[in-house]
Amino acid sequence: MKHIATLFLLSLMASGPAQADPIEGLWRTAPDDHGDIGYIRVGDCGAGYCGVLERAEDAQGEAIQPDTIGRKIVWNLTSSKSGEYEGRIYAPDRDKEYMSRLELSGNRISVNGCVLGGLICRDGGQWTREQ
């Protein structure tokens, strides 16, 4: 029995690094008020997750270079329950920050942002996983 327990512990230690959180990756945003689309790279940022605008396209799918490339679009994201994340979000098309709630389901994220303690909210649409 001791040998089985030892083998089990060794297999746990040898299993490799922990898997990435499901929210980590490259996400394609829904079109904004101008029809532009962003690609947000979400990763670990200390105590939570954040996402940086990696590239953008106009409504015709042509690459654009907004001054927000490299800017954090989502930050302080923490998992509130399975598949849900809360934090902050920046909307470049309106130059506003919101409290955010992201709901992850498979390869899609439903994005919502609110101000004034949730009195006024904006539907940020669906983001789709690119990587």
Buried (B, 14 or more C-beta within 10 A) or exposed (E): EEEEEEEEEEEEEEEEEEEEBBBBBBBBBBBBEEEBBBBBBBBEBEEBBBBBBBBBBBEEEEEBEBEBBEEBBBBBBEBEEEBBBBBBBBBBBEEEEBBBBBBBEEEEBBBBBBEEEEEEBBEBBBBBBEE
